[in-house]
Amino acid sequence: MKKILIIGGCGFIGSHLLDFYKRQEDFEAYSADIIIDYAADRYYFNIGSQKDFYSIFEDVAFDYCINASGAANVRFSFLEPLKDYSLNTQNVFYILDAIRTFQPGCKFLTLSSAAVYGNPVELPINVSAPTKPMSPYGWHKLQSEMLCEEFNQNFKVKSAIARIFSAYGAGLKKQLFWDMHKKISETGRLDLYGTGQESRDFIYISDLVDALHAITKSSEFKADIYNVASGVEVSIAKTAEIFTSFYDKEIEINFSGEEKIGDPKNWLADISDLKSFGFQAKFDMQKGLEQYYQWLNKRK
């Protein structure tokens, strides 16, 4: 039986990964966490130390480690760049060094972000496309990728990198669709940034977990990079139209035309590598958003 460690097992993606691997008969799942508590506009951190990561890898011999920890908040990275760096870059170094020191056979998969691309030169975005981050968050994710390459080249630490595009689904209490729900609940209308013609490549959480599992099974772990998305471009206006259709009243949708700091205009991922591993997204936006809306209603 293979042992897998999920770092960030209490987070949105990490909790779904942990549930998935607990259901697999050939895996024994473990979790560890770096706690981030967002309260009002203040942030509290329990940032792991190098010693903390060492102790994790001293105790159990893991076959795999997936790092789903970090701060996925572009705005926060402008307000607190050092803390964002600590969570998204420094901690990756600690994990890699702990694996190098105690378990060089452990295969490491870290969750990066499509934010490393910034505004792409062309669509779809291939993993070889230029990286031009638009935020400290994007830069810190890119630096964490470079650490994986460093440890692979110099110390033979086996690693892979998943550039996550726009993930959503049950359990997510932030970002676009959570904000849409809050605005509709509080005001009865939907006011959004931009023009509505901005686009994203969304991926529903269960599809994301399937994609990460496919990488875990099939990657050579030579600091390989993968786009994790559905491979479908959808405008923000279209997502707003779909999401508001689930409510029992007509919702007025307005776009301010104002750009949001650190946000790119259009994203569409080339996921040919994932497809070669047998991955195929099962949720389109209609089905995925309906699932998310049902989860929101159950919370009431």
Residue, then its C-alpha position, 0 to 999 in steps of 0.5 A: m500500500k502506497k503512503i501519500l501525504i497531503i500538505g494543506g489537507c484542511g484547505f479547499i483543494g487539499s480536503h478534496l484530495l484527502d477524501f479522494y485518497k482515503r477512498q482508494e484501497d491502494f493508498e494510505a492517506y496522511s495530512a498536515d496543515i499550515i493554518i491561515d485564518y482570514a478574519a475581516d481584513r486581518y490575517y493570522f498565520n501559523i507558518g511552518s518552520q523548517k524543523d516542523f517539515y523535518s519532523i513530518f518526514e522523519d516519522v513516516a516513509f511517504d511514497y508521494c507528497i502533494n503540497a496543496s498549502g499556501a495563500a491563494n489570494v492575489r490581493f493579499s499578496f500586494l498587501e503582505p508580499l513577505k507573508d505570501y512569499s513565506l507561504n507560497t515559496q519558502n515553505v516549498f523549499y522547506i518541504l523539498d529540503a526535508i524530502r532531500t534529507f530524509q526521503p529522497g524516494c518520495k515523489f513531490l507534486t506541488l500546486s502552482s498557478a496559472a498566475v505565472y503566465g500573466n496575460p498570455v501572448e496566445l491561446p491556448i496557453n502551452v506550458s512552454a509559454p512565456t511566464k510574466p506574472m502580474s502579481p507578487y502571488g504569481w511571482h512567488k508561485l513561479q519561484s516555487e517552481m524554480l525550486c522544484e527544478e533546482f532540487n531535481q537537477n542538483f539533488k535528484v528530488k522527484s517533483a512535478i508541478a501543477r499549474i492550477f487554472s480557475a478551480y471552483g466547487a463545494g467547499l470554496k468560500k472565496q473567489l468569483f462564485w462565492d463573491m457572486h453569491k454574497k453580492i446577490s444575497e446582500t443586494g439582490r443584484l450582481d455588480l462585477y469588475g471588468t467588462g464581462q468579456e474577460s475569460r477563464d478556463f474553469i475546472y470543477i473540484s472533482d475534475l481537478v482531483d482526477a487530474l492531479h491523480a492522473i499526474t501522480k500516476s503518470s508523471e516522470f517527476k523530473a520537475d515536469i509542469y502540467n496545466v490543470a484546467s478543463g481546456v474550455e474558455v468561458s467568459i465571465a459574462k457567461t458564468a454570471e448568466i449561468f449562475t444567476s439562472f439558478y435563483d428564483k428571481e431575475i438578477e440584474i448583472n452589471f459590469s463596472g469596466e474597472e480592471k482588478i489589480g493582478d487579474p489577466k484578461n483571458w485564459l485557456a489552457d492547453i491540457s494535451d499532457l493531461k489528456s495523454f494521461g487519460f484525463q477528461a473533464k466530466f463537469d461543464m460550467q452548467k453542471g459544475l455551477e449547479q453543483y456549487y449552487q446546491w452546496l451553497n443552499k445546503r449551508k443555509 
